[in-house]
Amino acid sequence: MASTIAIPVTKKAASRYAGWLRLALGYLALRPSIPELDRRQVRAAERRLGYRFRDPRHLAQALKHRSWVYSQNGHGIDSNERLEYLGDAVLDVIVAAFLYRRYEDLREGDLTQMKSVAVSRAVLARRARTIDLGRHILLSPEEREAGGADQDSILSDVFEAVIGAIYIDGGLAPARRFIEAEVLHDIDELGRREDFINFKSKLLEHVQGLGAGHPKYLVQDEQGPDHDKVFSVDVSVTGETLGSGQGKSKKVAQQMAARDALQKLGQI
């Protein structure tokens, strides 16, 4: 028969622990109860995700936007933000490993560029729309009325939270299957889409690889009224103009200038 070991506790320590316990129980008693998704909502979301949760509370947590939590008199920690943090890390690791194995001839910079596209807010929001995730997000009435269920920032955050929930519920293997099915299935096509390419980053990497320093962007012209301006930008390296671009904002014009430079340099 196994023996037990008694650990002596002083009256002062026992009193202190009892006090902490009373405080914790009192906090839990006062903390408002947060309504959960009903079983039908959870199952409908699971079907869209292609994953059956062992503990549906993980999925329910992933779908709770902070606006909904606060509308229910809850606390920030009750929202999906912790799962989003975890899902972001899991997504990075799995995408990086996938690209490393698939593209053995690509350098580190090219792999980084591909990963940044694959896990970008715009792409993740598009993935979330593909599985109709917006309809399942728990939002406050005001946030939903304002179009929150279709905002890129909210959709991409919930998508990452779902990845975190799958990882917590089932481990790395189902998280990998979900990411490969929903994020990486068209990675080759995605890499060719110019609307997801960061030309400025690509140009910077190229010229630094040549030991030529940093590209410099200079606004050459602004045309049109304040609400409808068109900017013209040149990009130069070591004083030599390599490309020009136009856009409705300086940022877009710089991207177009970088794209022009990359074309002239034979990089795209």
DRENPA-3360 file (N, C-alpha, C; in nm, 2 decimals, always signed):
BEGIN
1 = MASTIAIP = +0.09/-0.12/+0.00/+0.00/+0.00/+0.00/+0.09/+0.12/+0.00 ~ +0.06/+0.22/-0.09/+0.14/+0.33/-0.10/+0.13/+0.42/+0.02 ~ +0.24/+0.47/+0.07/+0.24/+0.56/+0.18/+0.22/+0.71/+0.14 ~ +0.17/+0.79/+0.22/+0.15/+0.93/+0.19/+0.25/+1.01/+0.27 ~ +0.29/+1.12/+0.22/+0.39/+1.20/+0.29/+0.32/+1.33/+0.33 ~ +0.32/+1.36/+0.45/+0.25/+1.48/+0.50/+0.35/+1.60/+0.50 ~ +0.31/+1.71/+0.43/+0.39/+1.82/+0.43/+0.34/+1.93/+0.53 ~ +0.42/+1.96/+0.63/+0.37/+2.05/+0.73/+0.34/+2.19/+0.67;
9 = VTKKAASR = +0.23/+2.25/+0.71/+0.20/+2.38/+0.66/+0.17/+2.47/+0.79 ~ +0.23/+2.58/+0.80/+0.21/+2.67/+0.91/+0.07/+2.73/+0.91 ~ +0.02/+2.77/+1.03/-0.11/+2.83/+1.03/-0.12/+2.96/+0.95 ~ -0.01/+3.03/+0.95/+0.00/+3.15/+0.87/-0.02/+3.13/+0.72 ~ +0.06/+3.02/+0.67/+0.05/+2.99/+0.53/-0.09/+2.94/+0.49 ~ -0.14/+2.85/+0.58/-0.28/+2.80/+0.55/-0.38/+2.91/+0.55 ~ -0.37/+3.01/+0.63/-0.46/+3.12/+0.63/-0.45/+3.20/+0.50 ~ -0.32/+3.22/+0.46/-0.30/+3.30/+0.34/-0.36/+3.22/+0.22;
17 = YAGWLRLA = -0.33/+3.09/+0.21/-0.38/+3.01/+0.09/-0.54/+3.02/+0.09 ~ -0.60/+3.00/+0.21/-0.74/+3.01/+0.22/-0.80/+3.14/+0.17 ~ -0.72/+3.25/+0.21/-0.76/+3.38/+0.16/-0.76/+3.39/+0.01 ~ -0.65/+3.34/-0.05/-0.64/+3.34/-0.20/-0.75/+3.26/-0.26 ~ -0.79/+3.15/-0.20/-0.89/+3.06/-0.26/-1.03/+3.13/-0.25 ~ -1.05/+3.20/-0.14/-1.18/+3.27/-0.13/-1.19/+3.39/-0.23 ~ -1.08/+3.46/-0.25/-1.08/+3.56/-0.35/-1.10/+3.51/-0.49 ~ -1.04/+3.39/-0.53/-1.05/+3.33/-0.66/-1.20/+3.29/-0.68;
25 = LGYLALRP = -1.25/+3.22/-0.58/-1.39/+3.17/-0.59/-1.49/+3.29/-0.60 ~ -1.46/+3.40/-0.53/-1.54/+3.51/-0.53/-1.54/+3.58/-0.67 ~ -1.42/+3.58/-0.73/-1.41/+3.64/-0.87/-1.49/+3.56/-0.97 ~ -1.48/+3.43/-0.96/-1.55/+3.34/-1.05/-1.70/+3.35/-1.03 ~ -1.74/+3.37/-0.91/-1.88/+3.38/-0.88/-1.94/+3.51/-0.94 ~ -1.86/+3.62/-0.93/-1.90/+3.75/-0.98/-1.89/+3.77/-1.13 ~ -1.80/+3.69/-1.19/-1.77/+3.70/-1.34/-1.89/+3.66/-1.42 ~ -1.94/+3.74/-1.51/-2.06/+3.71/-1.59/-2.04/+3.58/-1.67;
33 = SIPELDRR = -2.14/+3.51/-1.69/-2.14/+3.39/-1.77/-2.15/+3.43/-1.91 ~ -2.06/+3.37/-2.00/-2.06/+3.41/-2.14/-2.13/+3.30/-2.22 ~ -2.24/+3.33/-2.29/-2.31/+3.23/-2.37/-2.22/+3.17/-2.47 ~ -2.25/+3.04/-2.49/-2.17/+2.96/-2.59/-2.25/+2.94/-2.72 ~ -2.18/+2.90/-2.82/-2.25/+2.86/-2.94/-2.33/+2.73/-2.91 ~ -2.45/+2.72/-2.97/-2.52/+2.60/-2.95/-2.46/+2.49/-3.04 ~ -2.50/+2.37/-3.02/-2.44/+2.25/-3.08/-2.46/+2.26/-3.23 ~ -2.57/+2.31/-3.28/-2.59/+2.31/-3.43/-2.50/+2.41/-3.49;
41 = QVRAAERR = -2.48/+2.53/-3.43/-2.38/+2.62/-3.48/-2.24/+2.57/-3.49 ~ -2.20/+2.50/-3.38/-2.07/+2.44/-3.38/-2.05/+2.33/-3.49 ~ -2.15/+2.25/-3.51/-2.14/+2.14/-3.61/-2.14/+2.20/-3.75 ~ -2.22/+2.31/-3.77/-2.22/+2.37/-3.90/-2.08/+2.43/-3.93 ~ -2.02/+2.49/-3.83/-1.88/+2.55/-3.85/-1.78/+2.43/-3.88 ~ -1.80/+2.32/-3.80/-1.70/+2.21/-3.82/-1.71/+2.15/-3.96 ~ -1.83/+2.15/-4.02/-1.85/+2.10/-4.15/-1.78/+2.18/-4.25 ~ -1.78/+2.32/-4.24/-1.71/+2.41/-4.33/-1.56/+2.39/-4.31;
49 = LGYRFRDP = -1.51/+2.36/-4.19/-1.37/+2.35/-4.17/-1.32/+2.21/-4.21 ~ -1.40/+2.11/-4.21/-1.36/+1.98/-4.24/-1.28/+1.91/-4.12 ~ -1.32/+1.96/-4.00/-1.25/+1.90/-3.88/-1.35/+1.89/-3.77 ~ -1.36/+1.77/-3.71/-1.45/+1.75/-3.60/-1.38/+1.76/-3.47 ~ -1.42/+1.86/-3.39/-1.35/+1.89/-3.26/-1.38/+1.79/-3.15 ~ -1.28/+1.74/-3.08/-1.30/+1.66/-2.96/-1.37/+1.74/-2.86 ~ -1.33/+1.87/-2.84/-1.39/+1.96/-2.74/-1.44/+2.08/-2.82 ~ -1.57/+2.09/-2.85/-1.62/+2.20/-2.93/-1.60/+2.34/-2.87;
57 = RHLAQALK = -1.57/+2.34/-2.74/-1.54/+2.47/-2.68/-1.42/+2.54/-2.74 ~ -1.33/+2.46/-2.79/-1.21/+2.52/-2.86/-1.25/+2.60/-2.98 ~ -1.34/+2.54/-3.06/-1.39/+2.61/-3.18/-1.48/+2.73/-3.14 ~ -1.56/+2.72/-3.04/-1.64/+2.83/-2.99/-1.55/+2.95/-2.95 ~ -1.45/+2.92/-2.88/-1.35/+3.02/-2.84/-1.29/+3.09/-2.96 ~ -1.26/+3.02/-3.06/-1.19/+3.07/-3.18/-1.28/+3.17/-3.25 ~ -1.41/+3.15/-3.24/-1.51/+3.24/-3.31/-1.55/+3.36/-3.24 ~ -1.50/+3.38/-3.12/-1.55/+3.49/-3.03/-1.46/+3.62/-3.06;
65 = HRSWVYSQ = -1.51/+3.71/-3.13/-1.45/+3.84/-3.15/-1.47/+3.92/-3.02 ~ -1.37/+4.01/-2.99/-1.37/+4.08/-2.87/-1.50/+4.17/-2.86 ~ -1.55/+4.22/-2.97/-1.67/+4.30/-2.97/-1.79/+4.23/-2.91 ~ -1.80/+4.10/-2.95/-1.91/+4.01/-2.90/-1.89/+3.99/-2.75 ~ -1.76/+3.96/-2.71/-1.73/+3.93/-2.57/-1.77/+4.05/-2.48 ~ -1.73/+4.17/-2.52/-1.76/+4.29/-2.45/-1.91/+4.32/-2.44 ~ -1.98/+4.28/-2.55/-2.13/+4.30/-2.56/-2.20/+4.21/-2.46 ~ -2.13/+4.10/-2.42/-2.19/+4.00/-2.33/-2.13/+4.03/-2.18;
73 = NGHGIDSN = -2.07/+4.15/-2.16/-2.01/+4.18/-2.03/-1.90/+4.09/-1.99 ~ -1.83/+4.04/-2.09/-1.72/+3.95/-2.06/-1.59/+4.03/-2.05 ~ -1.48/+3.95/-2.05/-1.35/+4.01/-2.03/-1.27/+3.98/-2.16 ~ -1.16/+4.07/-2.19/-1.09/+4.05/-2.31/-1.03/+3.91/-2.32 ~ -0.99/+3.85/-2.21/-0.93/+3.72/-2.22/-1.03/+3.61/-2.27 ~ -1.16/+3.64/-2.27/-1.26/+3.55/-2.32/-1.27/+3.55/-2.47 ~ -1.20/+3.64/-2.54/-1.21/+3.65/-2.68/-1.11/+3.55/-2.75 ~ -1.10/+3.55/-2.88/-1.02/+3.46/-2.95/-0.88/+3.50/-2.97;
81 = ERLEYLGD = -0.84/+3.61/-2.90/-0.71/+3.67/-2.93/-0.59/+3.58/-2.89 ~ -0.60/+3.50/-2.78/-0.50/+3.41/-2.74/-0.48/+3.30/-2.84 ~ -0.59/+3.25/-2.89/-0.59/+3.14/-2.99/-0.53/+3.19/-3.12 ~ -0.56/+3.32/-3.16/-0.50/+3.38/-3.28/-0.35/+3.39/-3.27 ~ -0.30/+3.43/-3.15/-0.16/+3.43/-3.13/-0.09/+3.29/-3.15 ~ -0.16/+3.19/-3.10/-0.10/+3.06/-3.11/-0.11/+3.01/-3.26 ~ -0.23/+3.03/-3.32/-0.25/+2.99/-3.46/-0.15/+3.06/-3.55 ~ -0.12/+3.18/-3.53/-0.02/+3.25/-3.61/+0.11/+3.18/-3.61;
89 = AVLDVIVA = +0.16/+3.14/-3.49/+0.28/+3.07/-3.47/+0.28/+2.93/-3.54 ~ +0.17/+2.86/-3.52/+0.16/+2.73/-3.59/+0.16/+2.74/-3.74 ~ +0.09/+2.84/-3.79/+0.08/+2.87/-3.93/+0.22/+2.90/-3.99 ~ +0.29/+2.98/-3.92/+0.43/+3.01/-3.97/+0.52/+2.89/-3.98 ~ +0.52/+2.81/-3.88/+0.60/+2.69/-3.88/+0.56/+2.59/-3.99 ~ +0.44/+2.57/-4.01/+0.39/+2.47/-4.10/+0.41/+2.52/-4.25 ~ +0.39/+2.65/-4.27/+0.41/+2.70/-4.40/+0.56/+2.70/-4.44 ~ +0.64/+2.74/-4.34/+0.78/+2.75/-4.36/+0.84/+2.61/-4.40;
97 = AFLYRRYE = +0.80/+2.51/-4.32/+0.84/+2.37/-4.34/+0.80/+2.32/-4.48 ~ +0.67/+2.35/-4.51/+0.62/+2.30/-4.64/+0.70/+2.36/-4.76 ~ +0.72/+2.49/-4.75/+0.80/+2.56/-4.86/+0.94/+2.51/-4.87 ~ +1.00/+2.48/-4.75/+1.14/+2.44/-4.75/+1.15/+2.30/-4.82 ~ +1.05/+2.21/-4.79/+1.06/+2.08/-4.86/+1.02/+2.08/-5.00 ~ +0.93/+2.17/-5.04/+0.87/+2.17/-5.17/+0.97/+2.23/-5.27 ~ +1.03/+2.34/-5.23/+1.11/+2.42/-5.33/+1.26/+2.41/-5.28 ~ +1.32/+2.30/-5.32/+1.46/+2.28/-5.27/+1.56/+2.37/-5.34;
105 = DLREGDLT = +1.52/+2.43/-5.46/+1.61/+2.51/-5.53/+1.60/+2.66/-5.50 ~ +1.51/+2.70/-5.41/+1.49/+2.84/-5.38/+1.58/+2.89/-5.27 ~ +1.62/+3.01/-5.28/+1.70/+3.07/-5.17/+1.61/+3.12/-5.06 ~ +1.68/+3.15/-4.95/+1.61/+3.20/-4.83/+1.51/+3.32/-4.86 ~ +1.56/+3.41/-4.94/+1.48/+3.53/-4.96/+1.36/+3.50/-5.04 ~ +1.37/+3.41/-5.14/+1.25/+3.37/-5.22/+1.15/+3.29/-5.13 ~ +1.20/+3.21/-5.04/+1.11/+3.13/-4.95/+1.04/+3.23/-4.86 ~ +1.11/+3.33/-4.81/+1.05/+3.43/-4.72/+0.94/+3.51/-4.79;
113 = QMKSVAVS = +0.97/+3.54/-4.92/+0.87/+3.62/-4.99/+0.74/+3.53/-5.01 ~ +0.76/+3.41/-5.05/+0.65/+3.32/-5.07/+0.57/+3.30/-4.94 ~ +0.64/+3.29/-4.83/+0.57/+3.27/-4.70/+0.49/+3.39/-4.66 ~ +0.55/+3.51/-4.69/+0.49/+3.63/-4.65/+0.36/+3.65/-4.73 ~ +0.35/+3.61/-4.85/+0.23/+3.61/-4.93/+0.13/+3.51/-4.88 ~ +0.17/+3.39/-4.85/+0.08/+3.29/-4.81/+0.01/+3.32/-4.68 ~ +0.08/+3.39/-4.59/+0.02/+3.41/-4.45/-0.02/+3.56/-4.44 ~ -0.03/+3.63/-4.55/-0.07/+3.77/-4.54/-0.21/+3.79/-4.51;
121 = RAVLARRA = -0.25/+3.90/-4.46/-0.39/+3.93/-4.41/-0.48/+3.91/-4.53 ~ -0.45/+3.97/-4.65/-0.54/+3.96/-4.76/-0.56/+3.81/-4.80 ~ -0.46/+3.73/-4.80/-0.47/+3.59/-4.85/-0.55/+3.51/-4.74 ~ -0.52/+3.53/-4.62/-0.59/+3.46/-4.51/-0.74/+3.50/-4.51 ~ -0.77/+3.62/-4.53/-0.91/+3.67/-4.54/-0.98/+3.60/-4.66 ~ -0.91/+3.59/-4.77/-0.97/+3.52/-4.88/-1.00/+3.37/-4.85 ~ -0.90/+3.31/-4.78/-0.93/+3.17/-4.74/-1.05/+3.16/-4.65 ~ -1.06/+3.26/-4.56/-1.18/+3.25/-4.46/-1.31/+3.27/-4.54;
129 = RTIDLGRH = -1.31/+3.35/-4.64/-1.43/+3.37/-4.72/-1.46/+3.24/-4.80 ~ -1.36/+3.17/-4.84/-1.38/+3.05/-4.92/-1.46/+2.95/-4.84 ~ -1.43/+2.94/-4.71/-1.50/+2.84/-4.62/-1.62/+2.91/-4.55 ~ -1.66/+3.03/-4.59/-1.77/+3.10/-4.54/-1.76/+3.12/-4.38 ~ -1.64/+3.15/-4.34/-1.61/+3.17/-4.20/-1.69/+3.29/-4.14 ~ -1.71/+3.39/-4.22/-1.77/+3.51/-4.17/-1.90/+3.49/-4.10 ~ -1.98/+3.40/-4.16/-2.12/+3.38/-4.10/-2.12/+3.32/-3.96 ~ -2.00/+3.26/-3.93/-2.00/+3.19/-3.80/-1.93/+3.27/-3.69;
137 = ILLSPEER = -1.87/+3.39/-3.73/-1.80/+3.47/-3.63/-1.90/+3.53/-3.53 ~ -1.87/+3.53/-3.40/-1.95/+3.59/-3.30/-1.91/+3.74/-3.29 ~ -1.99/+3.83/-3.34/-1.97/+3.97/-3.34/-2.08/+4.05/-3.26 ~ -2.05/+4.16/-3.21/-2.15/+4.24/-3.15/-2.25/+4.29/-3.26 ~ -2.37/+4.32/-3.23/-2.46/+4.37/-3.33/-2.41/+4.49/-3.41 ~ -2.34/+4.58/-3.34/-2.29/+4.70/-3.40/-2.17/+4.66/-3.50 ~ -2.09/+4.57/-3.46/-1.98/+4.53/-3.54/-2.03/+4.46/-3.67 ~ -2.13/+4.37/-3.65/-2.18/+4.30/-3.77/-2.25/+4.40/-3.86;
145 = EAGGADQD = -2.32/+4.50/-3.80/-2.39/+4.60/-3.89/-2.29/+4.68/-3.96 ~ -2.17/+4.70/-3.91/-2.07/+4.78/-3.97/-1.99/+4.70/-4.08 ~ -2.03/+4.57/-4.10/-1.96/+4.49/-4.20/-1.84/+4.41/-4.15 ~ -1.83/+4.40/-4.01/-1.72/+4.33/-3.96/-1.70/+4.18/-4.00 ~ -1.81/+4.12/-4.04/-1.80/+3.98/-4.08/-1.73/+3.96/-4.22 ~ -1.70/+4.08/-4.29/-1.63/+4.07/-4.41/-1.51/+4.16/-4.41 ~ -1.46/+4.20/-4.30/-1.34/+4.28/-4.29/-1.22/+4.19/-4.29 ~ -1.12/+4.22/-4.37/-1.00/+4.14/-4.39/-0.93/+4.12/-4.25;
153 = SILSDVFE = -0.92/+4.22/-4.17/-0.85/+4.21/-4.04/-0.92/+4.11/-3.95 ~ -1.05/+4.11/-3.94/-1.13/+4.02/-3.86/-1.13/+3.88/-3.91 ~ -1.15/+3.87/-4.04/-1.15/+3.73/-4.10/-1.01/+3.66/-4.09 ~ -0.91/+3.74/-4.11/-0.77/+3.67/-4.10/-0.74/+3.64/-3.96 ~ -0.78/+3.72/-3.86/-0.76/+3.69/-3.72/-0.84/+3.56/-3.68 ~ -0.96/+3.55/-3.72/-1.04/+3.44/-3.68/-0.98/+3.31/-3.75 ~ -0.94/+3.32/-3.87/-0.88/+3.21/-3.94/-0.76/+3.16/-3.86 ~ -0.67/+3.25/-3.82/-0.56/+3.21/-3.74/-0.60/+3.15/-3.60;
161 = AVIGAIYI = -0.71/+3.20/-3.54/-0.76/+3.15/-3.42/-0.81/+3.01/-3.44 ~ -0.88/+2.98/-3.55/-0.93/+2.85/-3.58/-0.81/+2.75/-3.59 ~ -0.70/+2.79/-3.65/-0.58/+2.71/-3.66/-0.53/+2.68/-3.52 ~ -0.53/+2.78/-3.43/-0.49/+2.76/-3.29/-0.58/+2.66/-3.22 ~ -0.71/+2.67/-3.25/-0.81/+2.58/-3.18/-0.79/+2.44/-3.23 ~ -0.76/+2.42/-3.36/-0.74/+2.28/-3.41/-0.61/+2.22/-3.35 ~ -0.51/+2.31/-3.34/-0.38/+2.26/-3.28/-0.40/+2.22/-3.13 ~ -0.47/+2.30/-3.05/-0.50/+2.27/-2.91/-0.59/+2.15/-2.90;
169 = DGGLAPAR = -0.68/+2.13/-2.99/-0.78/+2.02/-2.98/-0.72/+1.89/-3.03 ~ -0.64/+1.89/-3.13/-0.59/+1.76/-3.19/-0.45/+1.75/-3.21 ~ -0.37/+1.86/-3.20/-0.23/+1.85/-3.22/-0.18/+1.90/-3.35 ~ -0.06/+1.88/-3.38/+0.01/+1.94/-3.50/-0.04/+1.87/-3.63 ~ -0.07/+1.74/-3.63/-0.11/+1.67/-3.75/-0.24/+1.73/-3.81 ~ -0.35/+1.74/-3.74/-0.47/+1.79/-3.80/-0.45/+1.94/-3.84 ~ -0.37/+2.02/-3.76/-0.35/+2.16/-3.80/-0.27/+2.16/-3.93 ~ -0.18/+2.07/-3.95/-0.10/+2.07/-4.08/-0.20/+2.03/-4.19;
177 = RFIEAEVL = -0.28/+1.93/-4.17/-0.38/+1.89/-4.28/-0.47/+2.01/-4.32 ~ -0.52/+2.08/-4.22/-0.61/+2.19/-4.24/-0.53/+2.30/-4.32 ~ -0.41/+2.33/-4.28/-0.34/+2.44/-4.35/-0.30/+2.40/-4.49 ~ -0.26/+2.28/-4.51/-0.22/+2.23/-4.64/-0.34/+2.23/-4.73 ~ -0.46/+2.20/-4.68/-0.58/+2.19/-4.76/-0.64/+2.33/-4.79 ~ -0.63/+2.42/-4.69/-0.69/+2.55/-4.71/-0.60/+2.67/-4.75 ~ -0.47/+2.65/-4.72/-0.38/+2.76/-4.74/-0.28/+2.73/-4.85 ~ -0.23/+2.61/-4.86/-0.12/+2.58/-4.94/-0.16/+2.50/-5.07;
185 = HDIDELGR = -0.28/+2.48/-5.09/-0.32/+2.39/-5.21/-0.29/+2.46/-5.34 ~ -0.29/+2.60/-5.34/-0.26/+2.66/-5.47/-0.14/+2.76/-5.46 ~ -0.04/+2.72/-5.38/+0.07/+2.81/-5.36/+0.15/+2.84/-5.48 ~ +0.15/+2.76/-5.58/+0.22/+2.79/-5.71/+0.15/+2.90/-5.78 ~ +0.02/+2.89/-5.79/-0.06/+3.00/-5.86/-0.05/+3.13/-5.78 ~ -0.06/+3.12/-5.65/-0.05/+3.24/-5.56/+0.08/+3.31/-5.58 ~ +0.19/+3.24/-5.60/+0.32/+3.30/-5.62/+0.33/+3.38/-5.75 ~ +0.24/+3.35/-5.84/+0.24/+3.42/-5.97/+0.15/+3.54/-5.98;
193 = REDFINFK = +0.06/+3.55/-5.87/-0.04/+3.66/-5.87/+0.03/+3.79/-5.83 ~ +0.03/+3.89/-5.91/+0.10/+4.01/-5.88/+0.03/+4.10/-5.77 ~ -0.10/+4.08/-5.75/-0.17/+4.16/-5.65/-0.13/+4.11/-5.51 ~ -0.05/+4.00/-5.50/-0.01/+3.96/-5.37/+0.15/+3.97/-5.35 ~ +0.21/+4.02/-5.45/+0.36/+4.03/-5.45/+0.40/+4.17/-5.39 ~ +0.50/+4.17/-5.30/+0.55/+4.29/-5.25/+0.68/+4.32/-5.33 ~ +0.66/+4.41/-5.44/+0.77/+4.44/-5.53/+0.88/+4.51/-5.46 ~ +0.84/+4.60/-5.37/+0.94/+4.68/-5.30/+1.04/+4.59/-5.22;
201 = SKLLEHVQ = +0.98/+4.49/-5.15/+1.06/+4.40/-5.08/+1.15/+4.31/-5.17 ~ +1.09/+4.27/-5.28/+1.17/+4.19/-5.38/+1.28/+4.27/-5.44 ~ +1.26/+4.40/-5.47/+1.36/+4.48/-5.52/+1.47/+4.51/-5.42 ~ +1.43/+4.54/-5.30/+1.53/+4.56/-5.19/+1.62/+4.44/-5.17 ~ +1.56/+4.32/-5.17/+1.64/+4.20/-5.16/+1.74/+4.18/-5.27 ~ +1.69/+4.21/-5.40/+1.78/+4.20/-5.51/+1.90/+4.29/-5.51 ~ +1.87/+4.42/-5.49/+1.98/+4.51/-5.49/+2.08/+4.50/-5.37 ~ +2.03/+4.45/-5.26/+2.12/+4.43/-5.15/+2.21/+4.31/-5.18;
209 = GLGAGHPK = +2.15/+4.21/-5.25/+2.23/+4.09/-5.29/+2.34/+4.13/-5.38 ~ +2.32/+4.24/-5.45/+2.43/+4.29/-5.54/+2.53/+4.38/-5.47 ~ +2.50/+4.41/-5.34/+2.58/+4.50/-5.27/+2.56/+4.65/-5.31 ~ +2.44/+4.68/-5.35/+2.41/+4.82/-5.41/+2.33/+4.91/-5.31 ~ +2.32/+4.86/-5.18/+2.25/+4.95/-5.09/+2.10/+4.94/-5.09 ~ +2.04/+5.05/-5.07/+1.89/+5.06/-5.06/+1.83/+5.14/-5.18 ~ +1.72/+5.09/-5.24/+1.65/+5.17/-5.34/+1.60/+5.30/-5.27 ~ +1.59/+5.41/-5.35/+1.54/+5.53/-5.30/+1.42/+5.57/-5.39;
217 = YLVQDEQG = +1.31/+5.60/-5.33/+1.18/+5.64/-5.40/+1.16/+5.79/-5.39 ~ +1.13/+5.85/-5.50/+1.11/+6.00/-5.50/+0.99/+6.03/-5.58 ~ +0.90/+6.11/-5.52/+0.77/+6.15/-5.59/+0.81/+6.26/-5.69 ~ +0.78/+6.23/-5.81/+0.81/+6.33/-5.92/+0.70/+6.42/-5.95 ~ +0.57/+6.37/-5.93/+0.46/+6.45/-5.97/+0.34/+6.41/-5.89 ~ +0.24/+6.51/-5.87/+0.11/+6.48/-5.82/+0.01/+6.55/-5.90 ~ -0.09/+6.48/-5.95/-0.19/+6.54/-6.03/-0.33/+6.51/-5.98 ~ -0.42/+6.60/-6.00/-0.56/+6.58/-5.96/-0.60/+6.64/-5.83;
225 = PDHDKVFS = -0.73/+6.65/-5.80/-0.78/+6.70/-5.67/-0.74/+6.62/-5.55 ~ -0.75/+6.67/-5.43/-0.70/+6.60/-5.31/-0.77/+6.46/-5.30 ~ -0.90/+6.45/-5.34/-0.97/+6.33/-5.32/-0.95/+6.23/-5.43 ~ -0.87/+6.27/-5.53/-0.85/+6.18/-5.65/-0.71/+6.20/-5.71 ~ -0.61/+6.21/-5.63/-0.48/+6.23/-5.67/-0.41/+6.11/-5.74 ~ -0.32/+6.14/-5.83/-0.24/+6.03/-5.90/-0.10/+6.07/-5.87 ~ -0.02/+5.98/-5.81/+0.12/+6.01/-5.78/+0.21/+5.94/-5.88 ~ +0.32/+6.01/-5.92/+0.42/+5.95/-6.01/+0.55/+5.94/-5.93;
233 = VDVSVTGE = +0.61/+5.82/-5.92/+0.73/+5.80/-5.84/+0.84/+5.73/-5.92 ~ +0.96/+5.77/-5.90/+1.08/+5.71/-5.96/+1.15/+5.63/-5.85 ~ +1.22/+5.52/-5.88/+1.30/+5.45/-5.79/+1.44/+5.45/-5.85 ~ +1.54/+5.48/-5.76/+1.68/+5.48/-5.81/+1.77/+5.40/-5.71 ~ +1.88/+5.35/-5.77/+1.98/+5.28/-5.69/+2.11/+5.33/-5.72 ~ +2.19/+5.37/-5.62/+2.32/+5.44/-5.64/+2.31/+5.55/-5.74 ~ +2.20/+5.63/-5.73/+2.18/+5.75/-5.82/+2.13/+5.72/-5.96 ~ +2.11/+5.60/-5.99/+2.06/+5.56/-6.13/+1.91/+5.53/-6.12;
241 = TLGSGQGK = +1.83/+5.59/-6.20/+1.69/+5.57/-6.20/+1.66/+5.43/-6.27 ~ +1.60/+5.34/-6.20/+1.57/+5.21/-6.25/+1.43/+5.18/-6.29 ~ +1.33/+5.26/-6.24/+1.19/+5.24/-6.27/+1.10/+5.35/-6.23 ~ +0.99/+5.35/-6.29/+0.89/+5.46/-6.26/+0.75/+5.39/-6.25 ~ +0.66/+5.46/-6.17/+0.53/+5.40/-6.15/+0.43/+5.51/-6.11 ~ +0.30/+5.48/-6.13/+0.20/+5.57/-6.09/+0.09/+5.49/-6.01 ~ +0.02/+5.57/-5.92/-0.08/+5.51/-5.84/-0.16/+5.61/-5.77 ~ -0.28/+5.57/-5.71/-0.37/+5.66/-5.64/-0.31/+5.69/-5.50;
249 = SKKVAQQM = -0.20/+5.63/-5.46/-0.14/+5.66/-5.34/+0.01/+5.65/-5.36 ~ +0.09/+5.71/-5.27/+0.24/+5.70/-5.28/+0.28/+5.56/-5.27 ~ +0.21/+5.48/-5.18/+0.25/+5.34/-5.16/+0.23/+5.26/-5.29 ~ +0.12/+5.28/-5.35/+0.09/+5.20/-5.48/+0.19/+5.24/-5.58 ~ +0.22/+5.37/-5.60/+0.31/+5.42/-5.70/+0.45/+5.37/-5.67 ~ +0.49/+5.35/-5.55/+0.62/+5.30/-5.52/+0.63/+5.15/-5.56 ~ +0.52/+5.08/-5.53/+0.51/+4.94/-5.57/+0.52/+4.92/-5.72 ~ +0.46/+5.01/-5.80/+0.46/+5.00/-5.94/+0.60/+5.04/-6.00;
257 = AARDALQK = +0.67/+5.14/-5.93/+0.80/+5.17/-5.97/+0.90/+5.06/-5.94 ~ +0.88/+4.99/-5.83/+0.96/+4.87/-5.80/+0.94/+4.76/-5.90 ~ +0.81/+4.74/-5.94/+0.78/+4.64/-6.04/+0.85/+4.67/-6.17 ~ +0.84/+4.80/-6.21/+0.91/+4.84/-6.34/+1.06/+4.82/-6.33 ~ +1.12/+4.85/-6.22/+1.26/+4.82/-6.20/+1.30/+4.68/-6.21 ~ +1.22/+4.59/-6.15/+1.24/+4.45/-6.15/+1.23/+4.39/-6.29 ~ +1.13/+4.44/-6.36/+1.12/+4.40/-6.50/+1.25/+4.44/-6.58 ~ +1.29/+4.56/-6.57/+1.41/+4.60/-6.64/+1.54/+4.53/-6.60;
265 = LGQI = +1.54/+4.48/-6.47/+1.65/+4.40/-6.43/+1.64/+4.25/-6.46 ~ +1.53/+4.22/-6.52/+1.51/+4.08/-6.56/+1.47/+3.98/-6.45 ~ +1.41/+4.04/-6.34/+1.38/+3.96/-6.22/+1.24/+3.91/-6.22 ~ +1.15/+3.97/-6.30/+1.01/+3.92/-6.32/+0.98/+3.93/-6.47;
% end
